[in-house]
Every structure is written in C-alpha cells, then in structure tokens.
Amino acid sequence: MKGRKLLMIPGPIEFEPSVLGVMSEPTDSHVSPEFIECFGRALDMLKEVFFASKCQPFVVAGSGTLAMEMAVVNLIEPGDKALVISAGYFGNRYYDLLLRCGAEVKILNASIGDVPTLELVEKTLRENHFKLVTVTHVDTSTAVRTNVQEIAKLTHQYDSLIVVDGVAAAAGEPMFQDEWGVDVYLTASQKAIGVPPGLAILMVGPKAMEVFHSRKTVVRNYYPDFANWLPIMKAYQARQPSYFGTPPVNLIRALEVSLGFILAEGMERRFARHVRIGRAFREAMKSLGLKLVVQREDIAANTLSAIYYPDGVDQNILVEISRQGVILAGGLIPDIRNRYFRVGHMGSINQGDLLATIGAIEAGLKKSGYVFEIGAGLKAAQQALLE
Ligand SMILES: *Cc1c(COP(=O)(O)O)cnc(C)c1O
C-alpha cells in the first residue's frame, strides 16, 4: 500500500483489518439481543485472556487513565495508606492520582531503567501497613518490566491489595491473575488488546470486590463508581438488557473480534511470540551499538523498547524514520525526554513488521551520519528470530 506507514509506537498499535472493519458497521442498539450477546462474549473472553475465572470484568468508555482511576477511587477512602512501586512516568501518575483520592501515599522509585528491588518493597511493607499497593507491569516510559508475581506474593504476605497497571503489558506479557492473586489488573484497548483507543478494561478479583462492598463512604466520583457499573456488567454476562451509561457499541464489537484473535492464537503462544520479537529487537539495537534505557535483560519488557540515541543523533531522526515509512515515539521521562526513543512491538506485530522497523531505523541512523555496519541490526534480529 503506497503511502501507508507502519505505526510502531507503544499504543495505539497496528490493528487487524477485521477489527477496524467491524467498527464501520452500523451502530446497533446497546440493548439489542445481538449486541448483548457480543458484549457478554467479550466479557467472558476477557476472563480467559487474563486467566481470571474468579474476577469481575469491567469495560467502560474511557482511556487507560480512567482504568487507573477507576481501580483506586473504588478501593481507597480518604486517609487510607497506599504504596506506589514506580518504574517511571506511569508509576508517578499513580502517585498523583492516589493523592487526589485523599490517600496517604508513599512512592518507591528506582534509577531510570531499573525497578525498586524486592528487598526494598518487602522492607517497606514490613514497616508500614498499606491498604493498597500499585505496580506498573510494564512502564511505557522506560520499557521496564516489574516482577508482578513476586510483588503479589509480598502484598499477600503483608495483607495489602495489589493493583496492577497492565496497560502496556496486558495480552503481551505473561499474567495469570487467579494464580498470582492480582486483585485488580487494568488495561486499555489500544495497546496489545488490539482495539482502537476508547475502552478502559479492569479485571477485579474477589478480595478487591469485598473491600469495595465494605466501604464506609460512597465513591465520590459518579461515573467510575463500581456500584453503577457492576449491575451492568453482570447483566451483559447474564445476557440481559441494562443501562447506566451508553457503552461504545462499535468499540465493544471490535473488542469481541480482537479477543477472538487473541484466544485463537492461544495465550502461551502469544506470550512466547512477544518474548521472541522483543529479544530480537533488543539484539538488533545492541548490534547497532545503541544502548537500551532498561538496565538489565531480565527486566526488559517484551511489548516495547526504549533506546538512547547514539552520540550525534537527536530526535530529528524520528522524522527521517517516518519518511522511511515507520512511525516511532519520542521519550517520555522528563529527565531524559530528548535523549531516547520508544518502539512498540506488541499485539498482532509479525516478523515482517519487526524487520521493516529495524530497516527504517538503520536508514535513519545512516542519514543522521551515525557510523555503523549497514545491516548489522537486521542480521542480529534474523539470527535471534531463526534460533
Ligand atoms: C498508555 C498507558 C497508560 C495510559 O493510558 P491512556 O489510554 O493513554 O490513558 C497508563 N499506563 C501505562 C503503563 C500505559 O502504557
């Protein structure tokens, strides 16, 4: 397709044509039997995607930030203590958000490209009791992945709820919600879930629902109140009509199609594909002599990468790479915003997309005057992919 560019940012991502196609069909009534069945099936499929048979799904119109907000406004009451485990920009956003809810908040930070250690998390949990702990599964600003399974164990041990911002990880990085005991896992449609922006998605476990039901104060914000949405979700799950706020009908139809693709691939295969693609991409960048923002391979995200520009190269390279047909994202962490770029490699990305992206980065580097062996990145990626 002449003039078509590949969108390789960490959301929105490239969407399957049939996901986009279904969105262009006439908008149905939100209480038609066909739509009720479609929404009900989408909610059922979410439980499979997140291995969350015990959890209550919520899907509402909004972006990932609404999902973040919805999780905590329903669980926090003024004066409650909360802990934020941050690995960058989105961890810091949770700090601001929790303050706004009236929580007493402590935040654990790490140097850029690292995560707070499990020892520090444990020490902090031992010294104070927190009602709730938030963790960013993959921080999209640094491409750092946190060990959600181990942190969930610690929060259980110290009797706190764990809320995981999985916006840049969900349906790409392994996550087994029932087994790991994640109380709330949240995401948005436009990342690895593979649906255009506009859906906030939360999976809420039994313990978190209990904490919500035993609140002493009403949720101050009307729209995100679980009390308003729980009967609606339960109605769609039971294939009954209901109404609180009009659901984004076309997006929900697209969600059903995309979740169908995800489950047809199979979660284990999908996780393995993300690992293979992520590793191949990192190998390519290293072979070009570029440095990743993430400090260690064992905490590198598989859904996206963040890469420092080499000496003599700046963000103008993104314009050149876009001319080569691939759109990439700039930096997000204020301290180093203009020193690195980000590449999304999640969702229905295939090896061709990956190689095209690496090729465009090589072309951009060459045009920026950077000296390297042309094809070194492509070769490293091919080697990793064919291993
Ligand atoms: C994208 C993202 C968000 C915010 O989602 P929006 O849809 O942009 O509001 C939150 N957390 C993480 C980890 C993200 O990647």
The ligand as an ORCA input file, in Angstrom:
! r2SCAN-3c Opt
* xyz 0 1
  C      -0.678      4.063     27.869
  C      -0.556      3.811     29.317
  C      -1.399      4.387     30.269
  C      -2.400      5.439     29.932
  O      -3.335      5.013     29.032
  P      -4.162      6.107     28.221
  O      -5.062      5.239     27.392
  O      -3.189      6.878     27.431
  O      -4.888      6.933     29.207
  C      -1.237      4.039     31.588
  N      -0.299      3.169     31.968
  C       0.528      2.598     31.095
  C       1.537      1.628     31.589
  C       0.440      2.901     29.739
  O       1.264      2.335     28.870
*
